[in-house]
Amino acid sequence: MSYIGYIIRILAQCFGDIMVVVSFHIPHSLMQELERLVKEGGFTSKSEAIREAIRLLIREYRKKSTGGVAY
């Protein structure tokens, strides 16, 4: 583990999850839909919407990989 990785792990243990910046490319149409969700008040920011989408994806993946039991 790198020194930075070690520091992040220690900070996470002390303060909970630490936000990291992730950069990725998505089609313009998805960005428009994401912005619409935020504008309509479903989320306070695009970041919040993306975090929730990732949580749902992980939950569904775990449910499928454990035979339907979500945790």
N, C-alpha and C positions, 0 to 999 in steps of 0.2 A: 504494500500500500504506500502511496506517495505521502509526503509530508503534508500536503494540502488535504488529501483525503483523510489523513489521521486527524487533523485539526477540525475538519468538518464533522467527522464522527464524534469527537469529544464535544463540540458545540451542540450538536443535535441531541446528545445525551443530556446535556445541561439545560437546554432551552426548548427542546422539542424540534419538530421539523424545521429545517432551514430552506427557504425558497432559493432555487437556482434558476438561472436564465437558460431557456431552451429556445433555439432558433430552428425553424423548419419552414418548408414551402408547402402551401396549399393552393388549390385552384381558386381563382377569383370568385367563382360562384359560391364556394364554401365560406369564403371570407364575408361575402355579402350576407349570407344566412346568419353567420355568427354575429355580425354587427346588428342585424335585425333583432335577434334574440336579446341582445344587450339593450338596444333602443326601446324595445317593448317592455322592458323592466324585468325580464326573467332573471337577469344577472347584473351585477354591478359593474362588471368589466369583462373584456374578452378573456383575460387570464382566468377569472373565476369560472367562466363557462367551459373553458378548455380543461381546467382541473377537474370539474365535475364530470365531464365526458370521459376523461381518463379513469376516474374512480369507477364509473359505470362499466367501462370496458374491462377493467380488472375484475370487478365483481362478477360480470357475466362469464369471463374466461375461467375464473375459479369455480363458478357454479357448474360449468360444462366439464371441467377437468376433474371434479369430485363427484360426478354422477348426480348433479342437481342440488347439491348442498352448498349454499352460499355461506361464506364466513367473513 
